[in-house]
């Protein structure tokens, strides 16, 4: 349909009746801006007012759609023409509507999938967990620059449950045999709220044959170090490697119990964090999950395995 032609026809018939745009708009309960848009050919009136508009302008629906007066002899021809045009316009609008609906549907599916994935990950994410800092992160790169040639290993822990103690152990293995085990950090939060997050940093220094351990949380920072390869001949020529946890590891918080007047936490609540591996002639990487079972590889001359333990309230 020719919107310009129809618009001029509406204006012509309105003026012939001595009506202003505002007067015509008031009769249709519309704004004069709407009438102005019709007459300028910007858009057509809504189909719901076609009949009322034609009645006011004293024209037929066919004349309105044709944008001109129609003689009696041309009524059938114009009716057919208008019907075909309306059908085409209707099909075009339906096609556009289908396209819009398809785009909206695809967008809704994508958004639903993203929200579903985020909700699923949040649902399955443990409320207490520890994770290694991404090696490519700015935080990690900064730590490596400050730590020296051997780099650093950073771990973040997050907890929603209360805990009273955080203990870190180091176990020394020689050719697969446990030689010693000791506490290198023992933090006590009894009487205060435990931190909701913290960081554990392990910084090996092969030149001085020491490993620095730092634990920082909401309250304070704890720092210590422990020796490696003590009194080992030609230790400066040993190869070195490391193994650490991967992904988000759920933290087990076990309650302490009193046995024969002594407070103890079940040994199975210890969890592996990382290991520093040294060898004279060769090295073998062992996953932390295997090291938790005591499997460190007999081919590795020296292994320093770090484990952690979160203790809860005391049970009786």
C-alpha positions as a Markdown table, in Angstrom:
| # | Residue | x | y | z |
|---|---|---|---|---|
| 1 | Unk | 0.0 | 0.0 | 0.0 |
| 2 | Unk | 1.1 | 3.5 | -0.8 |
| 3 | Unk | 1.3 | 5.3 | 2.6 |
| 4 | Unk | 2.0 | 8.7 | 1.0 |
| 5 | Unk | -1.0 | 8.4 | -1.3 |
| 6 | Unk | -3.3 | 7.3 | 1.6 |
| 7 | Unk | -2.0 | 10.1 | 3.8 |
| 8 | Unk | -2.7 | 12.8 | 1.3 |
| 9 | Unk | -6.2 | 11.2 | 0.7 |
| 10 | Unk | -7.0 | 11.4 | 4.5 |
| 11 | Unk | -5.8 | 15.1 | 4.6 |
| 12 | Unk | -7.9 | 15.9 | 1.5 |
| 13 | Unk | -11.1 | 14.4 | 2.9 |
| 14 | Unk | -10.5 | 15.9 | 6.3 |
| 15 | Unk | -10.1 | 19.4 | 4.8 |
| 16 | Unk | -13.2 | 18.9 | 2.6 |
| 17 | Unk | -15.2 | 18.4 | 5.8 |
| 18 | Unk | -13.7 | 21.5 | 7.4 |
| 19 | Unk | -12.0 | 19.5 | 10.1 |
| 20 | Unk | -8.6 | 20.3 | 11.7 |
| 21 | Unk | -6.2 | 17.5 | 12.6 |
| 22 | Unk | -7.0 | 18.0 | 16.2 |
| 23 | Unk | -10.8 | 17.8 | 15.6 |
| 24 | Unk | -10.4 | 14.6 | 13.7 |
| 25 | Unk | -8.1 | 13.2 | 16.4 |
| 26 | Unk | -10.7 | 14.0 | 19.1 |
| 27 | Unk | -13.4 | 12.2 | 17.2 |
| 28 | Unk | -11.2 | 9.1 | 17.2 |
| 29 | Unk | -9.9 | 9.6 | 20.8 |
| 30 | Unk | -6.4 | 9.9 | 19.3 |
| 31 | Unk | -3.8 | 12.6 | 19.5 |
| 32 | Unk | -3.3 | 15.1 | 16.7 |
| 33 | Unk | 0.3 | 13.9 | 16.3 |
| 34 | Unk | -1.1 | 10.5 | 15.2 |
| 35 | Unk | -3.2 | 12.2 | 12.5 |
| 36 | Unk | -0.2 | 14.2 | 11.4 |
| 37 | Unk | 1.8 | 11.0 | 11.0 |
| 38 | Unk | -0.9 | 9.4 | 8.9 |
| 39 | Unk | -1.2 | 12.4 | 6.6 |
| 40 | Unk | 2.6 | 12.6 | 6.1 |
| 41 | Unk | 2.7 | 9.0 | 5.1 |
| 42 | Unk | 4.8 | 7.9 | 8.1 |
| 43 | Unk | 2.4 | 5.2 | 9.1 |
| 44 | Unk | -1.2 | 3.9 | 8.8 |
| 45 | Unk | -3.8 | 4.1 | 11.5 |
| 46 | Unk | -4.3 | 1.0 | 13.6 |
| 47 | Unk | -6.6 | -1.4 | 11.8 |
| 48 | Unk | -9.1 | -1.3 | 14.7 |
| 49 | Unk | -10.1 | 2.3 | 13.8 |
| 50 | Unk | -10.3 | 1.8 | 10.0 |
| 51 | Unk | -14.1 | 1.6 | 10.0 |
| 52 | Unk | -14.6 | 4.6 | 12.3 |
| 53 | Unk | -12.2 | 6.8 | 10.4 |
| 54 | Unk | -13.9 | 5.9 | 7.1 |
| 55 | Unk | -17.2 | 6.7 | 8.6 |
| 56 | Unk | -16.0 | 10.2 | 9.7 |
| 57 | Unk | -14.4 | 11.0 | 6.4 |
| 58 | Unk | -17.4 | 9.6 | 4.5 |
| 59 | Unk | -15.4 | 7.2 | 2.4 |
| 60 | Unk | -15.5 | 3.4 | 1.9 |
| 61 | Unk | -12.8 | 1.1 | 3.3 |
| 62 | Unk | -11.8 | 0.4 | -0.3 |
| 63 | Unk | -11.3 | 4.1 | -1.1 |
| 64 | Unk | -9.3 | 4.5 | 2.1 |
| 65 | Unk | -7.0 | 1.6 | 1.2 |
| 66 | Unk | -6.7 | 2.8 | -2.4 |
| 67 | Unk | -6.0 | 6.4 | -1.3 |
| 68 | Unk | -8.5 | 7.7 | -3.9 |
| 69 | Unk | -12.2 | 8.0 | -4.8 |
| 70 | Unk | -13.5 | 4.9 | -6.5 |
| 71 | Unk | -16.3 | 5.0 | -9.1 |
| 72 | Unk | -19.1 | 2.3 | -8.9 |
| 73 | Unk | -17.6 | 0.6 | -12.0 |
| 74 | Unk | -14.2 | 0.1 | -10.4 |
| 75 | Unk | -15.4 | -1.1 | -6.9 |
| 76 | Unk | -14.8 | -4.8 | -7.6 |
| 77 | Unk | -11.5 | -4.3 | -9.3 |
| 78 | Unk | -10.2 | -2.0 | -6.4 |
| 79 | Unk | -11.6 | -4.4 | -3.8 |
| 80 | Unk | -9.6 | -7.3 | -5.3 |
| 81 | Unk | -6.5 | -5.1 | -5.5 |
| 82 | Unk | -6.8 | -3.9 | -1.9 |
| 83 | Unk | -7.5 | -7.5 | -0.7 |
| 84 | Unk | -4.3 | -8.8 | -2.4 |
| 85 | Unk | -2.3 | -5.9 | -1.0 |
| 86 | Unk | -3.6 | -6.4 | 2.5 |
| 87 | Unk | -2.8 | -10.1 | 2.2 |
| 88 | Unk | 0.8 | -9.3 | 1.1 |
| 89 | Unk | 1.2 | -6.8 | 4.0 |
| 90 | Unk | -0.2 | -9.3 | 6.4 |
| 91 | Unk | 2.2 | -12.1 | 5.2 |
| 92 | Unk | 5.1 | -9.6 | 5.4 |
| 93 | Unk | 4.2 | -8.7 | 9.0 |
| 94 | Unk | 3.8 | -12.3 | 9.9 |
| 95 | Unk | 7.2 | -13.1 | 8.4 |
| 96 | Unk | 8.8 | -10.2 | 10.3 |
| 97 | Unk | 7.1 | -11.3 | 13.5 |
| 98 | Unk | 8.3 | -14.9 | 13.1 |
| 99 | Unk | 11.8 | -13.6 | 12.6 |
| 100 | Unk | 11.6 | -11.5 | 15.7 |
| 101 | Unk | 10.2 | -14.4 | 17.7 |
| 102 | Unk | 12.9 | -16.7 | 16.5 |
| 103 | Unk | 15.6 | -14.2 | 17.5 |
| 104 | Unk | 14.0 | -13.6 | 20.9 |
| 105 | Unk | 13.7 | -17.4 | 21.4 |
| 106 | Unk | 17.3 | -18.0 | 20.6 |
| 107 | Unk | 18.4 | -15.2 | 22.9 |
| 108 | Unk | 16.2 | -16.6 | 25.7 |
| 109 | Unk | 17.7 | -20.0 | 25.2 |
| 110 | Unk | 21.2 | -18.7 | 25.4 |
| 111 | Unk | 20.5 | -16.6 | 28.5 |
| 112 | Unk | 18.8 | -19.5 | 30.1 |
| 113 | Unk | 21.8 | -21.7 | 29.4 |
| 114 | Unk | 24.2 | -19.2 | 30.8 |
| 115 | Unk | 22.2 | -18.6 | 33.9 |
| 116 | Unk | 21.7 | -22.4 | 34.3 |
| 117 | Unk | 25.4 | -23.0 | 34.0 |
| 118 | Unk | 26.2 | -20.3 | 36.6 |
| 119 | Unk | 23.6 | -21.6 | 39.0 |
| 120 | Unk | 24.8 | -25.2 | 38.5 |
| 121 | Unk | 28.4 | -24.2 | 39.2 |
| 122 | Unk | 27.4 | -22.2 | 42.3 |
| 123 | Unk | 25.2 | -25.1 | 43.4 |
| 124 | Unk | 28.0 | -27.7 | 43.2 |
| 125 | Unk | 30.8 | -25.4 | 44.4 |
| 126 | Unk | 31.9 | -26.5 | 47.9 |
| 127 | Unk | 31.3 | -23.9 | 50.6 |
| 128 | Unk | 34.7 | -24.6 | 52.1 |
| 129 | Unk | 37.5 | -25.1 | 49.6 |
| 130 | Unk | 41.1 | -24.4 | 48.7 |
| 131 | Unk | 42.5 | -23.7 | 45.3 |
| 132 | Unk | 45.9 | -23.0 | 43.7 |
| 133 | Unk | 46.3 | -19.5 | 42.2 |
| 134 | Unk | 46.3 | -19.5 | 38.4 |
| 135 | Unk | 49.9 | -19.5 | 37.2 |
| 136 | Unk | 49.1 | -16.9 | 34.5 |
| 137 | Unk | 47.4 | -14.5 | 36.9 |
| 138 | Unk | 48.9 | -11.1 | 37.7 |
| 139 | Unk | 49.0 | -12.1 | 41.4 |
| 140 | Unk | 51.1 | -15.1 | 40.5 |
| 141 | Unk | 53.4 | -13.2 | 38.1 |
| 142 | Unk | 54.0 | -10.6 | 40.8 |
| 143 | Unk | 54.8 | -13.3 | 43.4 |
| 144 | Unk | 57.3 | -15.0 | 41.1 |
| 145 | Unk | 59.1 | -11.7 | 40.4 |
| 146 | Unk | 59.4 | -11.1 | 44.2 |
| 147 | Unk | 60.4 | -14.7 | 45.1 |
| 148 | Unk | 63.4 | -15.3 | 42.9 |
| 149 | Unk | 64.5 | -18.0 | 40.5 |
| 150 | Unk | 62.5 | -20.8 | 42.1 |
| 151 | Unk | 59.2 | -18.9 | 41.9 |
| 152 | Unk | 56.4 | -19.3 | 44.4 |
| 153 | Unk | 53.3 | -21.4 | 44.9 |
| 154 | Unk | 50.1 | -19.6 | 46.1 |
| 155 | Unk | 46.9 | -21.1 | 47.4 |
| 156 | Unk | 43.7 | -19.3 | 48.4 |
| 157 | Unk | 41.2 | -20.9 | 50.9 |
| 158 | Unk | 37.6 | -19.9 | 51.5 |
| 159 | Unk | 35.4 | -21.1 | 54.4 |
| 160 | Unk | 31.8 | -20.5 | 55.4 |
| 161 | Unk | 32.0 | -22.8 | 58.4 |
| 162 | Unk | 33.8 | -21.9 | 61.6 |
| 163 | Unk | 37.1 | -23.6 | 62.4 |
| 164 | Unk | 39.4 | -23.3 | 65.4 |
| 165 | Unk | 42.8 | -24.4 | 64.1 |
| 166 | Unk | 44.8 | -24.5 | 60.9 |
| 167 | Unk | 47.9 | -26.7 | 60.9 |
| 168 | Unk | 50.4 | -27.3 | 58.1 |
| 169 | Unk | 52.8 | -30.2 | 58.2 |
| 170 | Unk | 55.9 | -31.0 | 56.2 |
| 171 | Unk | 56.8 | -34.7 | 55.6 |
| 172 | Unk | 60.3 | -35.6 | 54.3 |
| 173 | Unk | 60.6 | -38.7 | 52.2 |
| 174 | Unk | 63.9 | -40.3 | 51.0 |
| 175 | Unk | 63.5 | -42.7 | 48.0 |
| 176 | Unk | 59.9 | -43.3 | 48.9 |
| 177 | Unk | 60.4 | -43.8 | 52.7 |
| 178 | Unk | 59.1 | -41.4 | 55.3 |
| 179 | Unk | 62.0 | -40.0 | 57.3 |
| 180 | Unk | 60.3 | -37.2 | 59.4 |
| 181 | Unk | 57.1 | -35.2 | 59.8 |
| 182 | Unk | 56.7 | -31.9 | 61.7 |
| 183 | Unk | 54.4 | -29.0 | 62.1 |
| 184 | Unk | 55.6 | -25.9 | 60.2 |
| 185 | Unk | 52.5 | -23.8 | 61.0 |
| 186 | Unk | 49.9 | -24.1 | 63.8 |
| 187 | Unk | 47.4 | -21.3 | 63.9 |
| 188 | Unk | 44.8 | -21.1 | 66.7 |
| 189 | Unk | 41.5 | -19.2 | 66.4 |
| 190 | Unk | 39.9 | -20.3 | 69.7 |
| 191 | Unk | 37.9 | -17.4 | 71.2 |
| 192 | Unk | 37.6 | -15.4 | 67.9 |
| 193 | Unk | 35.7 | -15.9 | 64.7 |
| 194 | Unk | 37.8 | -17.8 | 62.2 |
| 195 | Unk | 38.7 | -16.0 | 58.9 |
| 196 | Unk | 36.5 | -16.5 | 55.9 |
| 197 | Unk | 39.4 | -16.5 | 53.5 |
| 198 | Unk | 43.2 | -16.7 | 53.5 |
| 199 | Unk | 46.3 | -17.3 | 51.5 |
| 200 | Unk | 49.1 | -19.8 | 51.8 |
| 201 | Unk | 52.4 | -19.1 | 50.1 |
| 202 | Unk | 55.2 | -21.6 | 49.6 |
| 203 | Unk | 58.5 | -20.0 | 48.4 |
| 204 | Unk | 61.4 | -22.4 | 47.8 |
| 205 | Unk | 64.9 | -20.9 | 47.8 |
| 206 | Unk | 67.3 | -23.5 | 46.3 |
| 207 | Unk | 70.3 | -21.4 | 46.7 |
| 208 | Unk | 70.0 | -21.2 | 50.5 |
| 209 | Unk | 68.3 | -24.7 | 50.7 |
| 210 | Unk | 65.3 | -23.3 | 52.6 |
| 211 | Unk | 61.6 | -23.1 | 51.9 |
| 212 | Unk | 59.6 | -20.1 | 53.2 |
| 213 | Unk | 56.0 | -20.6 | 54.3 |
| 214 | Unk | 53.6 | -17.7 | 54.7 |
| 215 | Unk | 50.0 | -17.9 | 55.9 |
| 216 | Unk | 47.9 | -14.7 | 55.8 |
| 217 | Unk | 44.3 | -14.2 | 56.7 |
| 218 | Unk | 41.8 | -11.6 | 57.9 |
| 219 | Unk | 43.6 | -11.1 | 61.1 |
| 220 | Unk | 47.4 | -11.6 | 60.7 |
| 221 | Unk | 50.3 | -13.0 | 58.8 |
| 222 | Unk | 52.4 | -16.0 | 59.9 |
| 223 | Unk | 55.8 | -16.6 | 58.4 |
| 224 | Unk | 58.4 | -19.4 | 59.0 |
| 225 | Unk | 60.9 | -21.5 | 57.0 |
| 226 | Unk | 62.2 | -25.1 | 57.0 |
| 227 | Unk | 65.4 | -26.6 | 55.6 |
| 228 | Unk | 65.7 | -28.9 | 52.5 |
| 229 | Unk | 68.5 | -31.2 | 51.5 |
| 230 | Unk | 70.5 | -30.8 | 54.7 |
| 231 | Unk | 74.0 | -32.0 | 54.6 |
| 232 | Unk | 73.5 | -33.7 | 51.2 |
| 233 | Unk | 76.7 | -33.9 | 49.1 |
| 234 | Unk | 76.6 | -32.1 | 45.7 |
| 235 | Unk | 73.0 | -31.0 | 46.5 |
| 236 | Unk | 73.5 | -27.9 | 44.3 |
| 237 | Unk | 73.5 | -30.2 | 41.2 |
| 238 | Unk | 70.1 | -31.9 | 42.1 |
| 239 | Unk | 67.2 | -31.4 | 39.7 |
| 240 | Unk | 64.0 | -30.0 | 41.2 |
| 241 | Unk | 60.3 | -30.1 | 40.4 |
| 242 | Unk | 57.0 | -29.7 | 42.2 |
| 243 | Unk | 53.4 | -31.0 | 42.3 |
| 244 | Unk | 50.3 | -29.2 | 43.7 |
| 245 | Unk | 46.6 | -29.5 | 44.0 |
| 246 | Unk | 44.4 | -28.8 | 41.0 |
| 247 | Unk | 41.0 | -27.2 | 40.9 |
| 248 | Unk | 38.8 | -26.4 | 43.9 |
| 249 | Unk | 39.5 | -28.9 | 46.7 |
| 250 | Unk | 36.8 | -29.2 | 49.4 |
| 251 | Unk | 38.2 | -28.5 | 52.8 |
| 252 | Unk | 37.3 | -31.1 | 55.5 |
| 253 | Unk | 36.8 | -29.5 | 58.9 |
| 254 | Unk | 37.0 | -32.2 | 61.6 |
| 255 | Unk | 36.0 | -31.7 | 65.2 |
| 256 | Unk | 38.7 | -32.4 | 67.8 |
| 257 | Unk | 38.1 | -35.0 | 70.4 |
| 258 | Unk | 39.6 | -35.7 | 73.8 |
| 259 | Unk | 41.4 | -39.0 | 74.3 |
| 260 | Unk | 43.1 | -39.7 | 77.6 |
| 261 | Unk | 43.1 | -36.0 | 78.5 |
| 262 | Unk | 44.7 | -35.0 | 75.2 |
| 263 | Unk | 43.0 | -33.1 | 72.3 |
| 264 | Unk | 43.4 | -34.8 | 69.0 |
| 265 | Unk | 42.0 | -34.4 | 65.4 |
| 266 | Unk | 41.6 | -37.5 | 63.3 |
| 267 | Unk | 44.6 | -38.1 | 61.1 |
| 268 | Unk | 42.4 | -38.8 | 58.0 |
| 269 | Unk | 41.5 | -35.1 | 58.1 |
| 270 | Unk | 44.9 | -34.1 | 56.7 |
| 271 | Unk | 44.8 | -33.1 | 53.1 |
| 272 | Unk | 47.6 | -32.7 | 50.6 |
| 273 | Unk | 48.6 | -29.2 | 49.4 |
| 274 | Unk | 51.8 | -29.6 | 47.4 |
| 275 | Unk | 55.2 | -31.3 | 47.2 |
| 276 | Unk | 58.7 | -30.2 | 46.4 |
| 277 | Unk | 60.7 | -32.9 | 44.6 |
| 278 | Unk | 64.5 | -33.2 | 44.3 |
| 279 | Unk | 66.6 | -35.9 | 42.5 |
| 280 | Unk | 70.2 | -36.4 | 41.6 |
| 281 | Unk | 69.7 | -38.5 | 38.4 |
| 282 | Unk | 66.0 | -38.1 | 37.6 |
| 283 | Unk | 62.6 | -37.0 | 38.8 |
| 284 | Unk | 59.1 | -38.4 | 38.7 |
| 285 | Unk | 55.9 | -36.3 | 39.0 |
| 286 | Unk | 53.4 | -37.8 | 41.4 |
| 287 | Unk | 49.8 | -36.3 | 41.8 |
| 288 | Unk | 49.0 | -34.9 | 45.2 |
| 289 | Unk | 46.1 | -37.4 | 45.5 |
| 290 | Unk | 48.6 | -40.2 | 45.3 |
| 291 | Unk | 50.9 | -38.5 | 47.8 |
| 292 | Unk | 48.0 | -38.3 | 50.3 |
| 293 | Unk | 48.2 | -42.1 | 50.3 |
| 294 | Unk | 51.9 | -42.1 | 51.0 |
| 295 | Unk | 52.9 | -42.8 | 47.4 |
| 296 | Unk | 55.7 | -40.4 | 46.6 |
| 297 | Unk | 57.8 | -42.5 | 44.1 |
| 298 | Unk | 61.0 | -44.4 | 45.1 |
| 299 | Unk | 62.8 | -42.9 | 42.1 |
| 300 | Unk | 62.5 | -39.4 | 43.7 |
| 301 | Unk | 65.6 | -39.0 | 46.0 |
| 302 | Unk | 63.9 | -36.4 | 48.3 |
| 303 | Unk | 60.3 | -35.2 | 48.6 |
| 304 | Unk | 59.0 | -32.5 | 50.9 |
| 305 | Unk | 55.3 | -33.1 | 51.1 |
| 306 | Unk | 53.1 | -30.3 | 52.6 |
| 307 | Unk | 49.7 | -31.1 | 54.0 |
| 308 | Unk | 47.1 | -29.1 | 55.9 |
| 309 | Unk | 44.4 | -29.7 | 58.5 |
| 310 | Unk | 41.4 | -27.6 | 59.5 |
| 311 | Unk | 40.2 | -28.4 | 63.0 |
| 312 | Unk | 36.6 | -27.6 | 64.3 |
| 313 | Unk | 35.1 | -27.3 | 67.7 |
| 314 | Unk | 36.1 | -29.9 | 70.3 |
| 315 | Unk | 33.7 | -32.8 | 70.7 |
| 316 | Unk | 33.3 | -35.0 | 73.8 |
